[in-house]
Amino acid sequence: MGQMQPLQSTNALQAWGNTGNGRAIFANGAHRQLLDQVLQLSRKPSSEGFYAQQLIRGVNSLRASAAPLNSMLKPRHPTRRLLVAGHFEIEYELNNYYGDCQTDIEIVDIRFIGKEAEKEQRPALWRVKYNPKTEEWKPERLPQHNLQPNKAQPGSKEKPLKIGINGHGESRNDAAETLGDHIARGNKDKRGDYQLFYVPSSSGATAGDWVAIRSMGLQGTDEQRLASRLLALHMYEAHRQKLHVEWTAHSHGTWVLTEAMRQLAQRKIDLQQRQKIFFSESTASYAVANHLRHKLNMDTKDGSWHHMTLGPAQVAGGLNYGTAPLLCYLNELWCHTPKDEKPQKIGSLVWGSGVTGIVGYNLATKIIASGVIPVSLAVLGARMVIASLPGAKKKYYTDPGHQLADWLVRFRRNR
């Protein structure tokens, strides 16, 4: 008489769904039951069915050989990965159950996080309304989980979607005010509604500045990495819908946008010049961003795509201590200049450098003799001090004097 096999536990890992194509999805009994219920709900035409479809699509996207855009390594867990979306998060591991060369997916946990986004604890898109009477921007009550055009901004070439990404250490309402002014480039006549991709942070702006200074704008925080995956997904959504989008990133939000662009570039996505970027008070290397916007075939016709005052994090991270403009020029010369025009541009660069060097040498001897250098350094130092004042980069400024005067007014008002 053969030995009786023990009953399989309901919590044992088993494959879920169609195992014929791509990686197999393994889950325990509770998660398989949850996925079965969500699958049934996804077939119903309702708002709940819409969100259920998103979760099922997210799970099935793990079957592909390449990791989805919105997946990432879980911080401080070298074997765990996260697939993140607006209202859910899937934690999983890569394992091998069938013994072949392809790894399979083991779902560790499924978390519904829509409430966290509503409480401003997770990155999310928010519609922001502008009131011309009060000159204030106010986010709507609930976030959106998908990028959507609207009547005022249908995503056409003439009326693109305008979306802002905030920096470190701002509440959602403060971020809405800040990005509204920077999207309008400080022009009251250009103020209006937009969408805010809000990136929450557990530390203040100073901590974000230190990360930028220490890494020369090449690294971000765990919170920013999570946000960059979601942002990359939204950029890809816009691409699939053939929407024109203007992305404006402020301060540490420039790293989030740069990292999202890098994720798209790794997939060799061609954005067909329908999306463009604007960096304001960038703490991320805009030499890297310039390379990526060309690589993604973004709209690069606007030469004034970045703006900054000279704060320490901007000098170290955005300008890479002054090397970023040269790197951008060389990238433009070697990668985006027709061959027949290169000799002329190289000649102009060499001649211009030679003339500038000779003139500069003569000027330098006179400047040193006249004692102007200390004055120039004092002016530069003053600009950096003004730009480093708390909240001094909240609004869009082109004049350090205006920046200082406005800061003093707000300082007195808040005393």
DOVEX-867993 format. One record per residue: x, y negated, z negated of N, C-alpha, C in turn. Coordinates in steps of 0.2 Angstrom, whole numbers, plus 5000, padded with zeros to 4 digits. Each point is the difference from the previous one (the first is absolute). Example, Ala and Ser with C-alpha at 12.3 -4.5 7.8 and 13.67 -1.06 7.14 Angstrom:
<romars>
506650284961499649945000500449945000
499849955004500449944999499649954997
</romars>
This chain:
<romars>
500450065000499649945000500449945000
499949955005500549945000499949964995
500549964998500049954995499549945002
499649984995499549955001500449935000
499849965005500349935001499749954995
500349964997499749954995499649955004
499549984997499649945004500449945000
500049975006500449945001499749944997
500449964996499749944996499849955005
499449974998499849945004500449945000
500550004996500549955000500750025004
500050065003500550025004500149965006
500649995003500049965006499850045006
499649975004499850035006500049955006
500050025006500049955006499349985000
499949935002499449975001499949985007
499450005003499949985007500350045005
500049975006500350045006500750005000
500350075000500750014999500350025007
499649985005500350025007500549955003
499949944998500549955003500349964994
500750005001500449964996500150034993
500249964995500250034994499350024996
500150054996499450024996500049964994
499449994997499849964995499850054994
500450004995499950044994499749964994
499550024997499749974994499750054995
500049984994499750044995499250005001
499750044995499250015001499649934999
500249964995499749944999500149955006
500650005003500149955005499750035007
499950065001499750035006499349994999
499750004994499349994999499849925002
500549964997499949935001500049985008
500550035003500149995008499450035003
499750054998499450035004499449954999
499949984994499549954999500149945004
500649975000500149945004499950015007
500250065002499950025008499350005001
499550024996499350005001499849935000
500249964995499849935000500249965006
500650025003500349965006499550015006
499650055000499550015006499449964999
499949964995499449964999500149935002
499649975004500149935002499849954994
500549984996499949964994500749974998
499949954996500749974998500450054996
499750054996500350054997500450055005
499650015005500250045005500649975004
500049945000500649965004500650014995
500049994994500650014996500250084999
499550045001500150075000500450025006
499849975006500450015006500749984999
500149944997500749984999500550054996
499750034995500350054996500250065004
499550025003500150075004500549985006
500049945003500549995005500749994997
500049974994500750004996500350074999
499650044997500250074999500250045006
499649995006500250035006500649975003
500249944999500649975003500650034997
499950034994500650034997500250075004
499650025004500250065004500549985006
500149945002500449985005500750024998
500550015005500750014998500349944997
499849945002500349944998499649974994
500349984995499649974994499649945003
499349994997499649945002500349944998
499849945004500349944998499949984993
499450024997499949984993500250054995
500550045001500350044995500749984998
500150024994500749984997500250044995
500650004998500350044994499749974994
499850044995499749974994500649974996
500049944998500549974996500250054994
500750014999500350044995499850075000
499750035005499850075001500350025007
500650035000500350015006499750055005
499550054997499750055004499349985001
499749954997499349985001499949955005
499550005004499849955005499349974999
499949945002499349974999499849985007
499350025002499749975005499549954998
500149935001499649954997499549975005
499449984998499649975004499649954995
499549965003499749954996499650034994
499750065001499650024994500150074998
500650035002500250064998500750015000
500350054996500750015000500150085000
500450035004500150075000500750014998
500150044995500750024998500150075002
500650015003500150075003500850015000
500150075002500750025000500150045007
500650005002500150055006500350064998
499750065001500250064998499950055006
500350064999500050055006499650074997
499450015003499650064997500150065005
500049985007500050055005500750035002
500549974997500750025001500349985007
499649965004500349985006500449945000
500249975005500449945000499649934998
499350015001499649944998499850004993
500149944997499749994993499349995000
499750014994499349995000499849954994
499449985000499849954995499750034994
500249984994499750024994499749944997
499349994999499749944997500150014993
500349954996500050004993499549964997
499749955003499549964997499749965005
499349984999499749965004499649954995
500249935001499849954996499649955004
499449984997499649955003500249934997
500249955003500349944997499749945002
499450005003499749945002499949954995
499850024994499949964994500749964998
500550035001500749974999500149945004
499850015007500149955004499549944999
499450014997499549954998500349964994
500450044996500349974994500749975001
500149995007500749975002500650044997
499950065000500650054997500350045006
499749995006500250045006500049955006
500550015005500049965006499350015004
499749945002499450015004499949945004
499650005005499849945004499449974997
500049935000499549964997499849955005
499449995002499749945004500149944995
500249945003500149944996499649955004
499649964996499649955003500349934998
500049955004500249944999499449954999
500049964995499549954998500349935002
499849975005500349935002499949954995
499450014997499849944995500550004994
500150064997500450014994500850015002
500150015007500750025002500350064996
499550054999500350064997499850065004
500450054999499950075003499850054994
499550045002499750044995500050075003
500350064998499950065002499350034999
499750045004499450034999500050054994
499450024998499950044994500450075000
499950035006500350075001500550005006
500550044999500550015006499750045005
500450005006499850045006500550065000
499850055002500550065001500250015007
499749965005500350005007500049935003
500550005004500149935004499449995005
499649954999499549995004499949925003
499950005006499949935003499449974997
499949935002499349974998499849955005
499549974999499749955006500549945001
500349984994500449945001500750025003
500250064998500750035002499950075003
499850005006499850075003500650045002
500649975000500650035001500250005008
499749955003500249985007500749965000
500249995006500649965001499949934998
499449975001499949944999499849994992
499750054997499850004993500250064997
500750004998500350064997499850014993
500050064997499950014993500649964996
499949974995500549974996500050034993
500650034998500150044994500649984997
500049994993500549984996500250064995
500750004999500350054995500349964994
499950014994500249954995500750034997
500349964996500650014996499950034994
500550014996500050034993499749954995
499750034995499849964994499449955001
499550025005499549955000499350044999
499549974997499450035000499750005007
499450035001499750005006499749935002
499749974995499849935002500649955001
500550014997500649955001500350025007
500050065002500350035006499549975006
499450004999499549975005500149935001
500249964995500149935001500749995004
500550044997500749995003500050025008
499750065001500050025007499649965005
499449974997499649965004500449945003
500449974995500449945002500550025005
500350054999500650025004499850035007
499450035000499750025007499849935004
499849954996499849945004500749965001
500550024998500749965000499949934997
499750004995499949944996499549955003
499750015006499649965003499350004998
499749954997499350014998499550015005
500149985006499650015006500050075002
500550044999500050075002499850054995
499749974994499850054995499450035002
499950074997499450035002500050074996
499550045002500050074997500550045003
500250054996500550055002499950074996
500550055001500050064996500650004996
500050024994500650004996500150084998
500650025002500350074998500349984993
499750024995500249984993500550064998
500649984998500550044997500049994992
499750044996500149984993500750024997
500249974995500750024997500049994993
500450054997500050004992500549964997
500449965004500549964998499949935003
500449954998499949935003500449995006
499949945002500449985006500850004999
500249984994500750004999500350075001
499650064998500350065001500050025007
499549985004500050015007500649965004
500249944997500549965003500750044999
500050034994500750034998500150075005
499450035001500150065005500249985007
499849945002500249975006500749985000
500249964995500749984999500550065000
499850054996500550054999500150055006
499450005004500150055006500049965007
500149934999500049965006499450015004
499450004997499450015004499950075003
500350054998500050065004499650054996
499849994993499750054996499449974997
499550044998499449984997499850044994
499549984996499850044994499650065002
499850044995499650065002499349985002
499749944997499449985001500049975008
500549975002500149975006500050065006
500450054998500050065004499350035001
499650014995499450025001499549965004
500149934999499649965004500250005007
500750015002500250005007499750065004
499950054996499750065004499249985002
499749974995499349985002500049955005
500449955000500149955005500150035007
500550055000500250035007499450035003
499550034995499450035003499649955002
499949944997499649955003500249975006
500750005001500349975006499850055006
500150074998499850055005499350005002
499549984995499350005001499949945005
500349954999499949945005500350025007
500550035000500350025007499550055003
499750054997499550045003499449975002
499849954997499449965002500249945005
500650005001500349955005499849934998
500149984993499949944997500649955000
499949945001500549955000500049984992
500650004997500149994993500649954999
499949954996500649964997500150024993
500550034998500250024994500549944997
499749974994500449954996500250034994
500750014999500250024993500449954996
499950004994500349954996500450034994
500649975000500550024995500150075000
499950044994500250075000499550045005
499549975002499550045005500450015006
500549965002500450015006500350075000
500250034994500350065000499550065001
499449994998499550055001499850005007
500049945004499850005007500650035004
500649984998500650035003500050085000
499950024994500050074999499450045004
499549975000499450025004500250015008
500349945002500350005007500550065001
500450014995500550055001499750075001
499450014996499750075001499750005007
499749955002499750015007500650015005
500549964999500650015005500350075000
500050034994500250075000499650055004
499349985001499650045004500049985008
500449955001500149975007499349975002
499649964996499449975002500149945004
499749995005500049945005499449964998
500149944997499449964998499849965006
500350005006499849975006499849924999
500449974996500049934999499449974997
499650054997499349974997500149984993
500650024996500049984993500749965000
499949954995500649954999500149994993
500649984998500149994992500349934999
499849974994500349944998500350014993
500649994998500350004994500149934997
499750004994500049934996500350024993
500649964999500450014994500250074999
500350035006500250075000500550024995
499950054996500650034996500250075003
499750015006500350065004500449985006
500550035002500449985005499649995007
500049945002499649995006500450025007
500750024999500350035005499850075001
499850044995499750065001499350005003
499649954997499449995003500049985007
500449965002500149985007500150065005
500550044997500250065004499350055001
499750014995499450045000499449975004
499949945000499549975004500150015007
500650005002500250015007499950075002
500250054995500050075001499250025001
499649974996499350025000499649965006
500449965004499749965005499449964998
500149964994499649954998500049945004
499549964998500049935004500649964997
500549995003500649964998500149935003
499549985004500149945003500149944996
499750004994500149944995500650004997
500449955001500749994997500049994993
499549964998499949984993499650054996
500350064999499650064997500250014993
500549954997500250014993500149934998
499949994993500049944997500250014992
500549964998500250014993500349944997
499949994994500449954996500650044997
500549974997500650034999500150034992
499550044998500150034994500550065000
500350024994500550055000499850065003
499450034999499750065003500049995008
499849945002499949995007500750005004
500549974996500749995003500350075000
499950044995500350075000499650055004
499450004999499650055003499849985007
499749945001499749985007500649995005
500549964997500549975005500650055000
500050054995500650044999500749954999
499949954996500549954999500349975006
499549995005500249965006500250045006
500050074999500250045006499450025005
499449994997499450025003499949975007
500049935000500049965007500450035005
500750014998500450035005499850075003
499850044995499850075002499450005004
499649954999499449995005500249985007
500549965000500249975006500350065004
500550044997500350055003499650055002
499450024996499550055002499749985007
499849935000499649975005500550015007
500649984999500550005005500150075003
500250054996500250065003499450055002
499449994996499450055001499549975004
499949935000499449975004500249955005
500650005002500249955005500150045007
499749985005500250035007500750005001
500350055003500750015002500349945003
499649975005500349955004500049934996
499750004995500049944996500550004994
500350064998500450014995500749965001
500350015005500649965001500049924998
499449985003499949924999499949994992
499650044997499949994993500650014996
500450055002500650024996500549945001
500049975006500549955001499849944996
499349985000499749954997500250004992
499950074998500250014993500749994998
500550025004500750004999500249925001
499749975005500249935001499749964994
499450014999499749964994500450014994
500250074998500350014994500749965000
500450005006500649975000499949934999
499649975004499949924999499849994993
499550044997499849994993500650004995
500450055002500650014995500449945000
500249985006500449945001499749944997
499449985001499749954997499950014993
499850064998499950014993500749994996
500550025003500749994997500149934999
499949965005500149924999499649974995
499350035000499549974996500250024993
500350064999500150034993500649964997
500549985004500549964997499849934998
499549975004499849944998499550004994
499650065000499550014994500450014994
500550045000500450014994500349944997
500349965005500349944998499549954997
499450005002499549954998499650024994
500150074998499750024994499250025001
499850015006499350025001499850074998
500550045000499850074998499750014994
500249974994499750004994499249985000
499949955004499349975001499650065004
500350025005499650055004499950074996
500550024996499850054995499549994995
500049944998499549984995499350005003
500049975006499350005003499850085001
500450045002499850075001499850034994
500449994994499950024994499349984997
499849935002499449984998499450035003
500150025007499550035003499950074998
500550034998499950074997499750004993
500249954996499649994993499349995001
499849955005499349995001499650065002
500350045005499750065003500050054994
500450004995500050054995499549984994
499749945000499549994995499450045000
499750024994499550055000499449975004
499750045005499549985004500149955005
500749985001500149955005499950035007
500050065001499950035007499350025001
499549984996499350035000499749975007
500149935001499849975006500550005005
499749985006500550005006500349935001
500649994999500449945000500550005005
500149945003500549995005500549944997
499849974995500449944997500250024993
500650014998500250014993499749944995
500049945003499849954995499250014999
499650015005499350024999499950064995
500550055001499950064996500149984993
500549964998500249984993499449964997
499849955004499449954998499450044998
499850055005499450044999500150054993
500650025000500150044994500049964993
500249945000500049964994499249984999
499649995005499349994999499750064996
500150065003499750064997500350014993
500649994999500350014993499749964995
499949935002499649964995499350024999
499750025005499350025000499950064995
500550045000499950074996500349994993
500349944998500350004994499449994994
</romars>
